[in-house]
Amino acid sequence: MPFPLSVWNTAPTSAPAQRKGRYVPGSAAHPAKMLPKIAAHAISTYTRPGDLVLDPMCGIGTTLVEAIHLGRSALGVEYEPKWADLARLNAASATREDGTSAGAVHCGDARKLTQLIPAALHGQVDLVLTSPPYGSSVHGQVRSTRETGERGVVKKDYRYSHDPSNLAHVSTDRLLDAFTEILAQCRLMLRPGGTVVVTTRPWRERGELIDLPSAVLAAGQAAGLTPTERCVALLAGIRDGRLITRPSFFQMKNVRDARRQGIPLAVIQHEDVLTFTKAVSPTRVCDRALTLSRPRDASRTTRTHRTQTGCGRGRPI
């Protein structure tokens, strides 16, 4: 089925520059952090101030930090205690700076969201924003001979943990089964008409393309969500009409190794962004359209442009 397409300009500066001064020490050690501008763009696009944002696989809390800075409330769930602690610290730091919004982090398995998150919040989430773990070949950092005094390049911070039950360490098939369960749980957390945004990208494993974006699309549908958009979030900057790439050491190494074997591999400079919605009955669509046409206060703008059709207002999605 056809989807509306859009390109998000989410890398005007590098990832470290986007995180500078907004995340506590130790956050950089996480192997697969969401780019802050991607989180901020999704939150700004699909929510309003005061809305509730959930990340069921929140890592160090990038979604929570950006949501709080934008005046949204935030919830996070993280399997690894180490990253959950960092997410709490990052959310608390953002709250101190922002002063109007707050976040809460629960440590546990995202397949049990409804057990981890208070029942009063079930069906109240406006946006779920997350990213599944993928491709260890694109994760981690390197230290050079100049830094270590040893020959060659040393890879570090490329594992989520040493727990074999962590979904980052299971096969792709098991990951997709588990991610479908997580999205099904997210659907229960969403309000009717709420939005799910998943960022991901393909990778190669022993030369074979792993098309994770298409698999995530199928997982969302299997979880009872409706696909609405497929977008591109740039990992490259734009300057004078040209892309300014910022590939990692591992990306460059993998591409060079592949080309030596005759595989015409290219450096990926974007994330696939898949957007889903939770179904809403025609009656509730009309009621919500009328509600959203009235600002919550005088400083707020209307959201009629985001309502579904069928009530004499809004545009087709």
C-alpha positions in Angstrom: 0.0 0.0 0.0 1.3 3.5 -0.7 2.5 5.7 2.1 3.0 9.5 2.3 6.8 10.2 2.3 8.7 12.8 4.1 12.4 13.7 4.8 13.4 15.0 8.2 16.4 17.3 8.5 17.6 15.9 11.8 21.3 16.1 11.7 22.2 19.8 11.2 25.0 19.1 13.8 26.7 15.9 14.9 25.3 13.5 17.5 27.8 14.6 20.3 27.0 18.3 19.6 23.3 17.5 20.0 23.8 15.8 23.3 26.4 18.2 24.8 25.2 19.7 28.1 21.9 17.8 28.0 22.9 14.3 29.1 24.8 13.2 32.3 28.3 11.7 32.2 28.3 8.0 31.2 25.5 8.4 28.7 27.8 8.2 25.7 28.7 4.5 26.6 25.3 3.3 25.4 25.9 1.5 22.1 22.9 2.7 20.2 21.5 6.0 21.2 18.7 7.6 19.3 19.7 10.9 17.7 18.2 13.7 19.9 16.9 15.7 16.9 15.0 12.6 15.6 13.3 12.3 18.9 12.6 16.0 19.1 11.2 16.1 15.5 8.9 13.2 16.2 7.6 14.7 19.5 7.1 18.1 18.0 5.2 16.7 15.0 2.9 14.2 16.6 2.2 15.7 20.1 1.3 19.0 21.8 2.7 20.4 25.1 1.2 18.5 28.0 0.8 15.3 26.1 2.2 12.0 27.3 5.1 10.3 25.5 6.3 6.7 26.1 9.5 4.9 25.1 9.3 1.2 25.9 13.0 0.6 25.1 14.3 3.9 26.4 18.1 3.2 26.8 19.6 6.3 28.4 16.4 8.2 28.0 16.8 10.3 24.9 13.1 10.2 24.2 12.3 11.3 27.8 14.9 14.1 27.8 13.7 15.6 24.5 10.0 15.2 25.5 10.6 17.0 28.8 12.4 19.9 27.1 9.5 20.3 24.8 7.0 20.4 27.6 5.6 16.9 27.4 5.4 14.3 30.2 7.4 11.2 29.6 7.5 7.5 30.5 10.3 5.1 29.8 10.9 1.4 30.3 14.4 -0.1 30.1 15.4 -3.7 30.6 19.0 -3.1 31.8 19.3 -1.5 35.3 22.5 0.3 34.3 20.8 2.2 31.4 17.6 2.6 33.4 19.5 4.4 36.1 21.1 6.7 33.5 17.7 7.4 32.0 16.4 8.5 35.4 19.3 10.8 35.9 18.9 12.3 32.4 15.2 12.8 32.9 15.7 14.4 36.3 18.3 16.7 34.8 15.9 17.7 32.0 13.2 18.4 34.5 15.5 20.6 36.6 16.3 22.6 33.5 12.8 22.7 32.1 10.8 23.0 35.3 7.4 22.3 33.8 7.5 18.6 32.8 8.7 15.4 34.3 9.6 11.8 33.4 9.4 8.4 35.1 11.5 5.3 34.2 10.5 1.7 35.0 13.1 -1.1 34.8 11.8 -4.3 33.3 10.8 -6.2 30.2 8.9 -4.1 27.7 6.8 -7.1 26.8 5.1 -6.5 30.2 4.4 -2.8 29.8 0.9 -3.1 31.3 2.3 -4.7 34.4 5.2 -2.2 34.8 3.2 1.1 34.2 0.4 2.2 36.6 -3.1 1.2 35.4 -4.2 4.8 35.6 -2.0 5.6 32.6 -3.2 2.7 30.4 -4.9 4.1 27.3 -3.6 7.6 28.1 -0.3 7.7 26.0 -0.4 10.2 23.1 2.9 9.0 21.4 5.0 5.9 21.6 8.5 6.7 20.2 11.2 4.0 20.2 13.8 2.0 18.3 14.5 -1.7 18.4 18.1 -2.9 18.9 19.7 -3.9 15.6 23.0 -4.8 13.9 25.9 -4.8 16.4 28.2 -4.0 13.4 26.8 -0.4 13.4 27.1 0.1 17.2 30.0 1.1 19.5 33.0 3.4 19.5 36.6 3.0 18.7 39.9 4.0 20.3 43.0 4.5 18.2 46.6 3.6 18.8 47.3 7.2 19.8 44.7 6.8 22.6 45.5 3.3 23.8 49.2 3.0 23.0 48.4 -0.4 21.4 48.6 -1.4 17.8 45.4 -1.2 15.8 41.9 0.0 16.6 40.1 -1.1 19.8 36.3 -1.4 19.7 34.4 -0.4 22.9 30.9 0.2 24.1 29.3 -2.0 21.5 27.3 -4.3 23.8 24.0 -3.4 25.6 25.0 -5.9 28.3 26.2 -9.5 28.9 22.7 -10.7 29.6 21.8 -13.3 26.9 18.1 -12.6 27.5 18.5 -9.0 26.3 16.8 -8.7 22.9 19.9 -7.0 21.5 21.6 -10.4 21.8 19.0 -12.7 20.3 18.4 -13.8 16.7 16.5 -11.5 14.3 13.5 -13.8 14.2 13.3 -13.8 18.0 13.8 -10.0 18.1 10.9 -9.5 15.7 8.6 -11.8 17.6 9.4 -10.0 20.8 9.1 -6.5 19.2 5.6 -7.5 17.9 4.7 -8.3 21.5 6.0 -4.9 22.6 4.0 -3.1 20.0 0.9 -4.9 21.0 1.5 -3.8 24.6 2.1 -0.2 23.3 -1.3 -0.4 21.6 -2.9 -1.0 25.0 -1.1 2.0 26.4 -2.1 4.4 23.6 -5.3 6.5 23.6 -7.6 5.9 20.6 -6.0 7.7 17.6 -2.6 7.8 19.4 0.6 7.5 17.4 3.6 5.0 17.3 6.9 6.1 15.7 9.6 3.5 15.3 13.1 4.5 14.0 15.3 1.7 12.5 17.6 0.9 9.6 18.7 -2.1 7.6 22.1 -3.7 8.0 24.1 -6.6 6.6 25.0 -9.8 8.3 27.7 -11.9 6.6 26.8 -10.1 3.4 23.1 -10.7 3.6 20.8 -7.7 3.8 18.6 -7.6 6.9 15.6 -5.4 6.0 14.5 -4.5 9.5 12.3 -1.5 8.5 10.1 -3.8 6.4 10.0 -6.4 9.2 9.1 -3.7 11.7 6.3 -2.5 9.4 4.9 -6.1 9.4 5.3 -6.3 13.2 3.3 -3.2 13.7 0.4 -4.5 11.6 0.5 -7.8 13.4 0.2 -5.9 16.7 -3.0 -4.3 15.5 -1.6 -0.9 14.5 -2.4 0.9 11.3 0.6 2.2 9.2 0.2 5.8 8.3 3.6 7.2 7.2 7.1 6.1 6.2 9.7 8.8 6.5 13.4 9.3 6.3 15.3 11.0 9.2 18.7 12.2 7.9 21.9 11.3 9.7 23.8 13.6 7.4 23.8 17.4 7.5 22.7 19.6 4.6 25.0 22.4 3.5 24.7 24.4 0.3 22.2 21.9 -1.1 24.6 18.9 -0.5 24.6 16.2 2.1 27.4 16.3 4.6 27.9 12.7 5.7 29.1 11.7 9.2 29.7 8.0 8.9 31.1 6.0 11.8 34.3 4.1 11.7 32.4 0.8 11.5 30.2 2.0 8.6 33.3 3.0 6.6 35.1 -0.2 7.4 32.1 -2.4 6.5 31.6 -0.6 3.2 35.2 -0.8 2.3 35.4 -4.5 3.1 32.2 -5.2 1.1 33.6 -3.3 -1.9 36.8 -5.3 -1.8 34.6 -8.4 -2.2 32.7 -6.9 -5.2 29.6 -6.0 -3.2 28.4 -2.4 -4.2 27.6 -1.4 -0.6 27.0 2.3 0.3 27.1 4.2 3.6 23.6 4.6 5.0 22.9 8.2 6.1 19.4 8.0 7.3 17.0 6.2 9.6 13.8 4.8 8.4 10.9 6.2 10.4 7.7 4.1 10.5 4.6 5.7 11.8 1.4 3.9 13.0 -1.8 4.8 14.7 -4.2 3.1 17.0 -7.6 2.7 15.4 -10.4 5.0 16.6 -14.1 4.5 16.1 -15.9 7.1 13.8 -17.8 8.5 16.7 -14.7 9.1 18.7 -13.0 10.6 15.7 -15.7 13.2 15.4 -15.6 13.9 19.2 -11.8 14.3 19.1 -11.9 16.5 16.0 -14.2 18.9 17.8 -12.0 18.8 21.0 -8.8 19.4 19.1 -10.3 22.3 17.2 -10.3 24.3 20.5 -6.9 25.3 22.0 -6.3 24.2 25.6 -5.4 27.9 26.3 -5.0 31.1 24.4 -1.3 30.5 23.6 -2.1 27.1 21.9 -2.8 26.6 18.3 -5.4 24.2 16.9 -4.7 20.7 15.6 -7.5 20.3 13.2 -5.0 19.6 10.4 -4.2 16.3 12.2 -7.7 15.0 12.6 -9.1 12.1 10.6 -11.6 12.7 7.8 -15.3 11.8 8.0 -16.4 14.7 10.3 -16.3 17.5 7.8 -12.8 18.7 8.9 -9.2 17.7 8.6 -7.3 16.2 5.7 -6.8 12.6 4.6 -4.0 10.7 6.2 
